[in-house]
Amino acid sequence: PPLQIEGTIVSSRKIRQFLRKKDLCSAEKFLGRPFSYTGKVAHGRGIGASFGYATINLPLTHSLLPLGVYTCTIVIEGFSYAGVMNLGMAPTMQRH
């Protein structure tokens, strides 16, 4: 029989639905782990560093989450750091 949580069959479609609704708690319950993005860090323009903030640019071909700002945990070489993640454009940082 299919795996169910609270009477709902666990499926990738259901998990994607949770993510599109920003329901990370339910998505993570169905995944059995925290939702995550992985990838190779890309070099940016250095704008964050000029303000004294360490930043990471992670190119994504598509995002399961809606565009927005999220709290996150960044793991680099086994060390965890609290952070803020922006998915989408950074309108305050556009060149004028």
C-alpha positions as a Markdown table, in Angstrom:
| # | Residue | x | y | z |
|---|---|---|---|---|
| 1 | Pro | 0.0 | 0.0 | 0.0 |
| 2 | Pro | 1.1 | 3.6 | -0.6 |
| 3 | Leu | 2.6 | 5.5 | 2.3 |
| 4 | Gln | 0.1 | 7.9 | 3.8 |
| 5 | Ile | 0.5 | 10.7 | 6.3 |
| 6 | Glu | -2.7 | 11.9 | 8.1 |
| 7 | Gly | -4.7 | 10.0 | 5.5 |
| 8 | Thr | -3.0 | 11.6 | 2.4 |
| 9 | Ile | -0.9 | 9.6 | 0.0 |
| 10 | Val | 2.7 | 10.8 | -0.1 |
| 11 | Ser | 3.6 | 11.8 | -3.6 |
| 12 | Ser | 5.9 | 14.2 | -5.4 |
| 13 | Arg | 2.8 | 16.0 | -6.8 |
| 14 | Lys | 1.5 | 16.6 | -3.3 |
| 15 | Ile | 4.9 | 17.8 | -2.1 |
| 16 | Arg | 5.1 | 20.3 | -5.0 |
| 17 | Gln | 1.6 | 21.5 | -4.2 |
| 18 | Phe | 2.7 | 22.2 | -0.6 |
| 19 | Leu | 5.8 | 24.1 | -1.8 |
| 20 | Arg | 3.8 | 26.2 | -4.3 |
| 21 | Lys | 1.5 | 27.3 | -1.4 |
| 22 | Lys | 4.6 | 28.1 | 0.8 |
| 23 | Asp | 3.5 | 25.3 | 3.2 |
| 24 | Leu | 7.1 | 24.2 | 4.1 |
| 25 | Cys | 6.0 | 22.4 | 7.3 |
| 26 | Ser | 3.7 | 20.0 | 5.3 |
| 27 | Ala | 6.3 | 19.6 | 2.5 |
| 28 | Glu | 9.0 | 18.7 | 5.0 |
| 29 | Lys | 6.7 | 16.3 | 6.8 |
| 30 | Phe | 6.0 | 14.5 | 3.5 |
| 31 | Leu | 9.7 | 14.6 | 2.5 |
| 32 | Gly | 10.9 | 13.3 | 5.9 |
| 33 | Arg | 13.6 | 16.0 | 5.8 |
| 34 | Pro | 14.0 | 19.8 | 5.4 |
| 35 | Phe | 13.4 | 21.0 | 1.8 |
| 36 | Ser | 16.6 | 22.1 | 0.2 |
| 37 | Tyr | 18.4 | 23.6 | -2.8 |
| 38 | Thr | 21.9 | 22.5 | -3.7 |
| 39 | Gly | 24.2 | 23.8 | -6.4 |
| 40 | Lys | 27.5 | 25.4 | -7.2 |
| 41 | Val | 27.9 | 29.0 | -6.0 |
| 42 | Ala | 28.2 | 31.6 | -8.8 |
| 43 | His | 30.3 | 34.8 | -8.6 |
| 44 | Gly | 28.1 | 37.9 | -8.2 |
| 45 | Arg | 28.7 | 41.6 | -8.6 |
| 46 | Gly | 29.9 | 42.1 | -5.0 |
| 47 | Ile | 27.1 | 44.4 | -4.0 |
| 48 | Gly | 26.3 | 42.6 | -0.7 |
| 49 | Ala | 30.0 | 42.6 | 0.2 |
| 50 | Ser | 30.1 | 46.4 | -0.4 |
| 51 | Phe | 27.5 | 46.7 | 2.4 |
| 52 | Gly | 29.4 | 44.3 | 4.7 |
| 53 | Tyr | 27.1 | 41.2 | 4.1 |
| 54 | Ala | 28.4 | 37.8 | 3.0 |
| 55 | Thr | 26.2 | 36.6 | 0.1 |
| 56 | Ile | 25.9 | 33.5 | -2.0 |
| 57 | Asn | 24.5 | 33.4 | -5.5 |
| 58 | Leu | 23.0 | 30.1 | -6.4 |
| 59 | Pro | 21.8 | 29.8 | -10.0 |
| 60 | Leu | 18.5 | 27.9 | -10.2 |
| 61 | Thr | 17.0 | 26.9 | -13.5 |
| 62 | His | 13.6 | 26.8 | -11.8 |
| 63 | Ser | 12.2 | 27.1 | -8.3 |
| 64 | Leu | 9.5 | 25.0 | -6.7 |
| 65 | Leu | 8.9 | 27.8 | -4.2 |
| 66 | Pro | 7.1 | 31.0 | -5.2 |
| 67 | Leu | 9.2 | 34.1 | -5.5 |
| 68 | Gly | 9.8 | 35.8 | -2.2 |
| 69 | Val | 12.1 | 36.1 | 0.8 |
| 70 | Tyr | 12.6 | 33.2 | 3.1 |
| 71 | Thr | 14.7 | 32.4 | 6.2 |
| 72 | Cys | 17.1 | 29.6 | 5.6 |
| 73 | Thr | 20.0 | 27.5 | 6.8 |
| 74 | Ile | 23.2 | 27.5 | 4.7 |
| 75 | Val | 25.4 | 24.5 | 5.0 |
| 76 | Ile | 29.0 | 24.8 | 3.7 |
| 77 | Glu | 31.6 | 22.1 | 4.3 |
| 78 | Gly | 29.6 | 20.8 | 7.3 |
| 79 | Phe | 29.1 | 24.1 | 9.0 |
| 80 | Ser | 25.6 | 25.6 | 9.3 |
| 81 | Tyr | 24.8 | 29.4 | 9.1 |
| 82 | Ala | 21.4 | 31.2 | 9.5 |
| 83 | Gly | 20.5 | 33.2 | 6.5 |
| 84 | Val | 17.9 | 35.0 | 4.4 |
| 85 | Met | 17.2 | 33.8 | 0.9 |
| 86 | Asn | 15.7 | 35.9 | -1.9 |
| 87 | Leu | 14.1 | 34.0 | -4.8 |
| 88 | Gly | 13.7 | 36.2 | -7.8 |
| 89 | Met | 14.9 | 39.6 | -8.7 |
| 90 | Ala | 16.5 | 42.0 | -6.3 |
| 91 | Pro | 14.7 | 45.2 | -7.4 |
| 92 | Thr | 16.5 | 47.4 | -4.8 |
| 93 | Met | 19.8 | 46.3 | -6.3 |
| 94 | Gln | 19.1 | 47.0 | -10.0 |
| 95 | Arg | 21.3 | 49.5 | -11.8 |
| 96 | His | 19.6 | 52.8 | -12.6 |
